[in-house]
Structure formats: C-alpha cells, structure tokens
C-alpha cells in the first residue's frame, strides 16, 4: 500500500458476555463498583459488588456479580440504603 492510501479493515473481537446496564445503575462503595439489587419477595434493596468488563458511552457491561433474573435499580441509586423498601416500576421503551 502506498503512503496515504485508503484502507478498509475489520477486526474480529470476542463477543461480550455479561449484563449491559445504564450508567445510572452503577454505584461505588468502599469495595468498588456495585449495584443495588431488589429482593422481589421483601421488596427491599441490598448492595451487590460487581466486576465491570467495560465502560461504554451510555452503559456499563457487568462481567460478573449478577445472575440472570436479578432486579437491578437503575435510577436514584445515590438515595438508597441497605434494607430500604422500594417499589418496582416497569421501564418504558
């Protein structure tokens, strides 16, 4: 290729596995990144430590610390405390 030539290229990256959450769901405590998870039977929250795979412009990819079916608080996380009662609200598209 001559200097200054246009080149099109692609790279194969491994697929991202994990959970994509809005940035507002992420909370930091003394142990690092965490999210507030709702206990559906008691309707209370607890803080759960997570490992972040990557930070994107509008979301974070959580590599570990969550399991399928966990209900994660995505707004107002700075106002919560462990054991606080909450009401679930369905997200609107």
ChimeraX commands (.cxc) that place a marker at each C-alpha (Angstrom):
marker #1 position 0.00,0.00,0.00 radius 0.5
marker #1 position 1.37,3.42,-0.83 radius 0.5
marker #1 position 1.58,6.06,1.88 radius 0.5
marker #1 position -1.74,7.91,2.17 radius 0.5
marker #1 position -3.80,5.14,0.56 radius 0.5
marker #1 position -7.30,4.49,1.90 radius 0.5
marker #1 position -7.61,1.19,3.66 radius 0.5
marker #1 position -10.69,-0.61,4.98 radius 0.5
marker #1 position -10.11,-3.13,7.73 radius 0.5
marker #1 position -12.06,-5.09,10.29 radius 0.5
marker #1 position -11.13,-6.93,13.43 radius 0.5
marker #1 position -12.88,-9.91,14.97 radius 0.5
marker #1 position -13.43,-9.37,18.69 radius 0.5
marker #1 position -14.76,-11.97,21.09 radius 0.5
marker #1 position -18.44,-11.47,21.89 radius 0.5
marker #1 position -19.25,-9.54,25.04 radius 0.5
marker #1 position -20.82,-11.71,27.70 radius 0.5
marker #1 position -22.36,-10.15,30.73 radius 0.5
marker #1 position -25.09,-7.71,31.57 radius 0.5
marker #1 position -25.49,-4.28,29.98 radius 0.5
marker #1 position -26.77,-1.72,32.47 radius 0.5
marker #1 position -27.35,2.01,32.19 radius 0.5
marker #1 position -24.55,4.03,33.80 radius 0.5
marker #1 position -27.06,5.29,36.39 radius 0.5
marker #1 position -27.31,1.78,37.84 radius 0.5
marker #1 position -23.64,1.78,38.85 radius 0.5
marker #1 position -22.79,2.65,42.45 radius 0.5
marker #1 position -19.37,2.80,44.08 radius 0.5
marker #1 position -18.80,1.87,47.70 radius 0.5
marker #1 position -15.59,1.31,49.66 radius 0.5
marker #1 position -15.16,-2.09,47.96 radius 0.5
marker #1 position -15.50,-0.78,44.39 radius 0.5
marker #1 position -18.27,-0.97,41.80 radius 0.5
marker #1 position -21.65,-2.28,42.93 radius 0.5
marker #1 position -25.34,-2.21,42.04 radius 0.5
marker #1 position -28.48,-2.14,44.14 radius 0.5
marker #1 position -30.45,-5.38,43.73 radius 0.5
marker #1 position -34.11,-5.75,44.71 radius 0.5
marker #1 position -35.29,-8.77,46.71 radius 0.5
marker #1 position -38.65,-9.40,45.00 radius 0.5
marker #1 position -40.25,-11.14,47.98 radius 0.5
marker #1 position -39.36,-8.48,50.57 radius 0.5
marker #1 position -39.26,-5.52,48.12 radius 0.5
marker #1 position -36.05,-4.27,49.75 radius 0.5
marker #1 position -32.65,-3.49,48.29 radius 0.5
marker #1 position -29.15,-4.71,49.00 radius 0.5
marker #1 position -25.81,-3.69,47.57 radius 0.5
marker #1 position -24.11,-6.30,45.39 radius 0.5
marker #1 position -20.47,-5.99,44.31 radius 0.5
marker #1 position -19.86,-6.39,40.57 radius 0.5
marker #1 position -16.91,-6.62,38.21 radius 0.5
marker #1 position -17.08,-4.26,35.24 radius 0.5
marker #1 position -15.91,-5.60,31.88 radius 0.5
marker #1 position -16.06,-2.26,30.10 radius 0.5
marker #1 position -17.44,1.24,30.30 radius 0.5
marker #1 position -19.30,2.48,27.23 radius 0.5
marker #1 position -20.71,5.94,26.49 radius 0.5
marker #1 position -24.16,5.31,27.95 radius 0.5
marker #1 position -23.86,1.95,29.73 radius 0.5
marker #1 position -21.58,-0.42,31.56 radius 0.5
marker #1 position -21.03,-4.10,30.85 radius 0.5
marker #1 position -21.00,-6.15,34.06 radius 0.5
marker #1 position -18.76,-9.21,33.68 radius 0.5
marker #1 position -19.65,-10.90,36.98 radius 0.5
marker #1 position -21.52,-10.43,40.22 radius 0.5
marker #1 position -25.04,-10.62,38.78 radius 0.5
marker #1 position -27.18,-13.58,37.85 radius 0.5
marker #1 position -30.00,-13.83,35.32 radius 0.5
marker #1 position -33.21,-12.61,36.89 radius 0.5
marker #1 position -31.63,-10.11,39.31 radius 0.5
marker #1 position -33.71,-6.93,39.56 radius 0.5
marker #1 position -31.29,-4.00,39.42 radius 0.5
marker #1 position -32.16,-0.43,40.41 radius 0.5
marker #1 position -31.28,1.86,37.51 radius 0.5
marker #1 position -32.20,5.32,38.85 radius 0.5
marker #1 position -31.90,7.10,42.19 radius 0.5
marker #1 position -29.15,4.81,43.43 radius 0.5
marker #1 position -27.46,7.59,45.41 radius 0.5
marker #1 position -30.52,7.83,47.68 radius 0.5
marker #1 position -30.70,4.16,48.72 radius 0.5
marker #1 position -29.51,2.33,51.82 radius 0.5
marker #1 position -29.39,-1.42,52.62 radius 0.5
marker #1 position -32.79,-2.86,53.55 radius 0.5
marker #1 position -34.74,0.10,52.20 radius 0.5
marker #1 position -38.20,-0.76,50.93 radius 0.5
marker #1 position -38.75,0.04,47.25 radius 0.5
marker #1 position -41.49,-0.23,44.66 radius 0.5
marker #1 position -40.66,-1.69,41.27 radius 0.5
marker #1 position -41.61,0.35,38.22 radius 0.5
marker #1 position -41.58,-1.10,34.71 radius 0.5
marker #1 position -39.23,0.66,32.32 radius 0.5
marker #1 position -40.87,2.38,29.39 radius 0.5
marker #1 position -39.28,1.99,25.96 radius 0.5
marker link #1:1,2 radius 0.2
marker link #1:2,3 radius 0.2
marker link #1:3,4 radius 0.2
marker link #1:4,5 radius 0.2
marker link #1:5,6 radius 0.2
marker link #1:6,7 radius 0.2
marker link #1:7,8 radius 0.2
marker link #1:8,9 radius 0.2
marker link #1:9,10 radius 0.2
marker link #1:10,11 radius 0.2
marker link #1:11,12 radius 0.2
marker link #1:12,13 radius 0.2
marker link #1:13,14 radius 0.2
marker link #1:14,15 radius 0.2
marker link #1:15,16 radius 0.2
marker link #1:16,17 radius 0.2
marker link #1:17,18 radius 0.2
marker link #1:18,19 radius 0.2
marker link #1:19,20 radius 0.2
marker link #1:20,21 radius 0.2
marker link #1:21,22 radius 0.2
marker link #1:22,23 radius 0.2
marker link #1:23,24 radius 0.2
marker link #1:24,25 radius 0.2
marker link #1:25,26 radius 0.2
marker link #1:26,27 radius 0.2
marker link #1:27,28 radius 0.2
marker link #1:28,29 radius 0.2
marker link #1:29,30 radius 0.2
marker link #1:30,31 radius 0.2
marker link #1:31,32 radius 0.2
marker link #1:32,33 radius 0.2
marker link #1:33,34 radius 0.2
marker link #1:34,35 radius 0.2
marker link #1:35,36 radius 0.2
marker link #1:36,37 radius 0.2
marker link #1:37,38 radius 0.2
marker link #1:38,39 radius 0.2
marker link #1:39,40 radius 0.2
marker link #1:40,41 radius 0.2
marker link #1:41,42 radius 0.2
marker link #1:42,43 radius 0.2
marker link #1:43,44 radius 0.2
marker link #1:44,45 radius 0.2
marker link #1:45,46 radius 0.2
marker link #1:46,47 radius 0.2
marker link #1:47,48 radius 0.2
marker link #1:48,49 radius 0.2
marker link #1:49,50 radius 0.2
marker link #1:50,51 radius 0.2
marker link #1:51,52 radius 0.2
marker link #1:52,53 radius 0.2
marker link #1:53,54 radius 0.2
marker link #1:54,55 radius 0.2
marker link #1:55,56 radius 0.2
marker link #1:56,57 radius 0.2
marker link #1:57,58 radius 0.2
marker link #1:58,59 radius 0.2
marker link #1:59,60 radius 0.2
marker link #1:60,61 radius 0.2
marker link #1:61,62 radius 0.2
marker link #1:62,63 radius 0.2
marker link #1:63,64 radius 0.2
marker link #1:64,65 radius 0.2
marker link #1:65,66 radius 0.2
marker link #1:66,67 radius 0.2
marker link #1:67,68 radius 0.2
marker link #1:68,69 radius 0.2
marker link #1:69,70 radius 0.2
marker link #1:70,71 radius 0.2
marker link #1:71,72 radius 0.2
marker link #1:72,73 radius 0.2
marker link #1:73,74 radius 0.2
marker link #1:74,75 radius 0.2
marker link #1:75,76 radius 0.2
marker link #1:76,77 radius 0.2
marker link #1:77,78 radius 0.2
marker link #1:78,79 radius 0.2
marker link #1:79,80 radius 0.2
marker link #1:80,81 radius 0.2
marker link #1:81,82 radius 0.2
marker link #1:82,83 radius 0.2
marker link #1:83,84 radius 0.2
marker link #1:84,85 radius 0.2
marker link #1:85,86 radius 0.2
marker link #1:86,87 radius 0.2
marker link #1:87,88 radius 0.2
marker link #1:88,89 radius 0.2
marker link #1:89,90 radius 0.2
marker link #1:90,91 radius 0.2
marker link #1:91,92 radius 0.2
marker link #1:92,93 radius 0.2
view
